Amino acid sequence: MNKWIFAGILVLITAGCQGTNTSFSDQQNDAQQRWSKARASVALRVAENRLSAGALDEAYKAAKQAMTLEPDRFEAKIVFGRVLIEKGRFTEAANIFSQACQSRPNDVRVVYYLGVAQEKNGRLEDALATYRRAYSLDQSDVGPIKAAAEVLVAMGQPRAAMLQIESYLPKAQNDPGMYELAGRLALMGKEYDKAANYFQQVLDMDSQNVRYAELLARAQHSAGQYTPLVDNLTDLIGRTDYEAPTWVYLMLGDAYLANRRGKEAFNAYFTASERQPGRVEVWLSLSRAALAMNDSPRAVASAQRALQVSESDINAQLLLGYSLLRDSQPARAILVLTDAAADHPASSTLQCLMGRAHAAIGRKSEAIRCYTVALRLEPGNMVARQLLQSSTNGESLSKVQ
């Protein structure tokens, strides 16, 4: 065979072998990449599931694996950043989302989560601007507006937060979270009627939500809306899936008492006392309800229980003294109030009550002395002034004082 023909054949064979090797190497690389992507997808799903379940260490490990297997995968960055937020590593999370924002600046999820990381990290001004940018990217979602309002509250600007939420309420007619936040902000601003209105609206949207009913009750109580409060709390207590806490019965008792329904108030307070007998408030409330029922012996007994719980509580001492006076026991009332005056020498109310007890047993001079002390402690106390005037038969107060 001609040597040139042989050389040509050899070149062709060599070239063919080299081409075959290159193709095989590419196939290996493609397979490896597909395998890494598949493993990253599995790790990412595991991370999301573990994050939802609150298993943060497992979620972190899986998210980290997904990031290692596929560093440029955008979803992996989002999940990894969310895990970092939940683990309290806010600076790292903010860095992750900042990088993600650079590659996809108009992705509303990344912008929102960046705001969350900034807020958690105490960068409130940055968070506020980021949340507002997130809303500008998707104005169908008021979530960033709610988040921005929370930031304004943290910045000490609750009024600005209220104005912001109210301006966006027309765009969130079916979003309970917006109305709940509006109600909470109204409570902060002591606009109790407005708060009750917002909580009523949110409860109308989700009538089975116990928390909404509780928030409405607190607003109604603060606003003095006692008649609707009775209806709300009665419905709440009647739910088979709800175990009413003590404060619910205390509020219900307050509402009954305000509506002059003393017996029902007493029963509500009594239930509260059975649940938490160590709370002085329940016994004070029981004593007041008994007084409203003209049942002074029960009022005395309840006030005594209040003092057993808290020996130097001025409200318990005053209530016991007053209950004893109502029960035609002024001498005992004086003993109780004298001891109380040693604990609370600056109480003008206590001095007035002690003066009335002295007057009840004919100790006019002692009564005048008590009223005079009350006026010295509180010159603007009109009750003390009227009691003193009636005791001195209109004599000039300057002579008495």
JOZI-V162193 format. One record per pair of residues at least 12 apart in sequence whose C-alpha atoms are under 7 Angstrom apart, sorted by the first residue. I is the first residue (numbers start at 0). J is the second residue. D is the distance in whole Angstrom. If there is no record, write none. Layout:
I;J;D / I;J;D
This chain:
35;68;6 / 35;69;7 / 36;69;7 / 39;65;4 / 39;68;6 / 39;69;6 / 42;61;5 / 42;62;6 / 42;64;7 / 42;65;5 / 43;61;7 / 43;62;6 / 43;65;6 / 43;75;6 / 45;58;7 / 45;61;6 / 46;58;4 / 46;59;7 / 46;61;5 / 46;62;5 / 47;78;7 / 50;82;7 / 55;82;7 / 55;86;7 / 58;82;7 / 59;79;7 / 59;82;6 / 62;75;7 / 62;78;7 / 62;79;5 / 63;79;7 / 76;95;7 / 77;109;7 / 80;92;5 / 80;95;6 / 80;96;7 / 84;116;6 / 89;116;5 / 89;119;6 / 89;120;5 / 90;120;7 / 92;116;6 / 93;113;6 / 93;116;5 / 93;117;6 / 96;109;6 / 96;112;7 / 96;113;5 / 97;113;7 / 105;136;7 / 107;133;5 / 107;136;6 / 107;137;7 / 110;129;6 / 110;133;6 / 111;129;7 / 111;130;6 / 111;133;6 / 111;143;7 / 114;126;4 / 114;129;5 / 114;130;6 / 123;150;6 / 127;147;5 / 127;150;6 / 130;143;5 / 130;144;7 / 130;146;7 / 130;147;6 / 131;143;7 / 131;144;7 / 131;147;7 / 141;171;7 / 145;177;7 / 148;160;5 / 148;163;7 / 148;164;7 / 157;184;7 / 161;181;7 / 161;184;6 / 164;181;6 / 175;201;5 / 175;204;7 / 178;197;6 / 178;198;7 / 178;201;6 / 179;197;7 / 179;198;6 / 179;201;6 / 181;197;7 / 182;194;4 / 182;195;7 / 182;197;5 / 182;198;6 / 191;218;6 / 191;221;6 / 191;222;5 / 192;222;5 / 194;218;6 / 195;215;6 / 195;218;5 / 195;219;6 / 198;211;7 / 198;214;7 / 198;215;5 / 199;215;6 / 216;228;6 / 216;231;7 / 216;232;7 / 225;254;5 / 225;257;7 / 226;254;7 / 228;254;7 / 229;251;6 / 229;254;6 / 232;251;7 / 245;271;5 / 245;274;6 / 245;275;7 / 248;267;5 / 248;268;6 / 248;270;7 / 248;271;6 / 249;267;7 / 249;268;6 / 249;271;6 / 251;267;6 / 252;264;4 / 252;265;7 / 252;267;5 / 252;268;6 / 256;288;7 / 261;288;5 / 261;291;6 / 261;292;5 / 262;292;7 / 264;288;6 / 265;285;6 / 265;288;5 / 265;289;7 / 268;281;6 / 268;284;6 / 268;285;6 / 269;285;7 / 277;308;6 / 279;305;5 / 279;308;6 / 279;309;7 / 282;301;5 / 282;302;6 / 282;304;6 / 282;305;5 / 283;301;7 / 283;302;6 / 283;305;6 / 283;315;6 / 285;301;6 / 286;298;4 / 286;299;7 / 286;301;5 / 286;302;6 / 295;322;6 / 295;325;6 / 295;326;5 / 296;326;7 / 298;322;6 / 299;319;6 / 299;322;5 / 299;323;6 / 302;315;6 / 302;318;6 / 302;319;5 / 303;319;7 / 311;342;7 / 316;335;7 / 316;336;7 / 316;339;6 / 317;349;6 / 320;332;5 / 320;335;6 / 320;336;6 / 324;356;7 / 329;356;5 / 329;359;6 / 329;360;7 / 332;356;7 / 333;353;6 / 333;356;6 / 336;349;7 / 336;353;6 / 345;376;6 / 347;373;4 / 347;376;6 / 347;377;6 / 350;369;5 / 350;370;6 / 350;372;7 / 350;373;5 / 351;369;6 / 351;370;6 / 351;373;6 / 351;383;6 / 353;369;7 / 354;366;4 / 354;367;7 / 354;369;5 / 354;370;6 / 367;387;6 / 367;390;7 / 370;383;5 / 370;386;7 / 370;387;6 / 371;400;6
